[in-house]
Amino acid sequence: MRLFVGLGNPGSKYEGNRHNIGFMVLDEMARRHGFSPWRRRFQGETSEGVLDGERGILLKPATYMNESGRAVQEAANFFKLGESDVVVFHDEIELPPAKVRVKVGGGIAGHNGLRSISSHVGNEYKRVRMGVGHPGVKELVHIHVLNDFAKAERPWVEALCDIVSDNAALLAQGKDSAFQNKVHLAMDAKGFGPKDDTSDK
């Protein structure tokens, strides 16, 4: 079993924010894989289903970003899951838009959602880092991630959510490199490959 966590802030005012791309991916996963209707529990919303034979629990914390770890801890404890069973989808300003990187453990790069999860369940969980670009100035980061994706960005955001969802079973199977490669090839095929592919942080 895997616990797939999407990071974001609850409420309609945030749903189009760059910070909410984790929620967007989970919504698409639930739709594309026929998961159960969302229901409130574990200080968030969950949906359950099967990805290529592997049971999956989708979790969208309703605690706001800075307290995401409370919901993750509650769900992980209930299902008796360890850090290695947790997969977190989140926005990443240190990657160019549309680029995806998967890693286990490591630093949190100032991401408050990851900081909260690491403090509640440990640091050795899988992160699916989805690039949303950097505004160029540190002082503008907060505004950047809490603003909606621009209209011109929506096509690649929707394509990325679709493609990540289609290949999520590879993450459940521990085939992180295969997942990453398939996502990038599919995005390139749609003409949405990252414009700046020099970042590999």
N, C-alpha and C positions, 0 to 999 in steps of 0.2 A: 504494500500500500504506500502511496505517496500523498503528501499534503502539499498541494499547489497553492501558494499564497500570492495574491496580487496586491501590490501596494497602491494606495490612493487615499483620498479624503472622501468621506460620505457626504451625500447631498447633491442636489442638481446644480448648484452654483459651481461645483468643482469638476463635474463629470467630463468636461472637455479639456481640462488642464493637462499640461505635459506631465505633471506629477502623478496623474491618474492613469498612465498607460498600462500599469499593472492590472487595474480593474478592467480596462478595455479588453485586454488579452483573455482574462478569465471569463468575461461575458461571452466572448467569441468561442472559447473552448466549450462552454456549457451548451451553446447553440449547435455547434458543428458536431459534437459527439453525443448529442441526445442525453445530456445529464439531467438529473432530477431538477424540479423547480427550486429556486433559491428559498432558503428559510433562515430565520433569525436564530442564531445560537453562537456560543463561544465568543460573545462580544463582537459579533460580526454576522456575515451571511455565508451560508455554505450551500454547495450543490455537489451531489455525488454521482459517480458513474464509472465506466470502465474504459481504459485506453489500451487497446491491443492486448487485452487479457489482464491488465494490471489495474486494480481498483484505485481510483483517485478521488480525493476530497478537495474541492475548490473552496478557498476561504478568502473573503474580502473583509478585512477588519473594519469595524464601524467605530473605532476608537479615535480616529484622526491619526495622521501619519506618525506623530511623535510617540504614540502609545501602542503602535501596531504589535509589539512583542507580547502584550497581555493576551490578545486574541490568539496569537500563534501558540503561546505556551498552553493555554487552556485546551485548544484543539489537539495539540500534540500529546498532552497528558491523557486526554480522553481516549485517544486511539493507540496509546502506548507506542508512540513513534519517537525516534531519536533524531538528532540533528541531520544525519545523512539521509533521512526520509523526507526532508523539507526542501521544496524548490520555491524560490522567491523571484517573482517577476517585478522589475522596477525600472524607473527612468534613470538614465546615466548621463550626466552633463559632460563627463570626460570623454565620451565617444561621440563622433559625428552623427547627425541624424540618420536613422535607418540602419545603423550598424549594430550588430548583436555580438556579445561576448558572454561565454559561460565560464564561471569559475566557482570553486569550492573554497570557502574561507577567505582569508585575506583581509585587507582594510575595508573601511566603510565609506571612504572618500567624502566624509561630511554628510552622508545621507542619514537623516534622522530616523527614518523607518528601519533601516538596517541596524542602526545603533540600538534601537529599542529591542529588535528581535535578538541581536547578539547578547544583550544584557539579560534576556529572559530564558533563552533556550541554548545559548552557546553560539560559537562563531562558525562551526564547520558545517554549514548548510550550503546548498547550491544556490547561486545567484545567476539569474538570466538578466544581464545588463543590456538595456535597450537604449541606444543613443538618442538623445533629444537635442544635442548641441549645447554649446556654451555661449552665453551672451557676450563674452569677451572681457567683461569686467566683473570682478568678484562681487561687488556691491549690487549688481543687477541679477545675481543668480536667483534670489528668492522670488523676485518679480517674474523672472523668466519661467520658472517651473510652475508657478501658480497662475500663469496666463494660459489661455486656451491655445491649442495648436492653431496656427494660421490656416486660412482657407486653402492656401497653396500646399500646405503640408498634409492635408487630410488624405489625399490619395495614397501616399506612401505609408501613413499611419494605418489606414484600413488594410492595405496589402500586408503589412508586417503582422498585424494581429491575426489575419487569416492564415498566413504561412506559419507563424509560430504555433498557432492552434493545430494546424494540420500535422505538424511534426512533433507535437508534445510527447507522444508515446516514446520517442527516442530518449527523452529526458528521464522518463520513468524507468527505462531499461538501462540507464547509466551510459548511454551512447552519446555523450555530450559533444564530441568532435563531429560526429555524423550529423547531429542536430544543427550545429553551428554552420557546417558546410552546406547542408540542404537549404537552410534559411537564406544564406547569402547567394547561393546559385539561383534560387527562386526569385529573390528580390532583384538580382541582376537581370534575370530574364524579363522581368516586368519593367525594367528601366529605372529601378529605384535603388541601385547600388549607391553606397555612400560616396559623395563627391570627394571627400577627403579620407583616403584610406590609409593614411600614414599613422594614425593613432592606434596603438595596441597596448594600452595601459592596463 
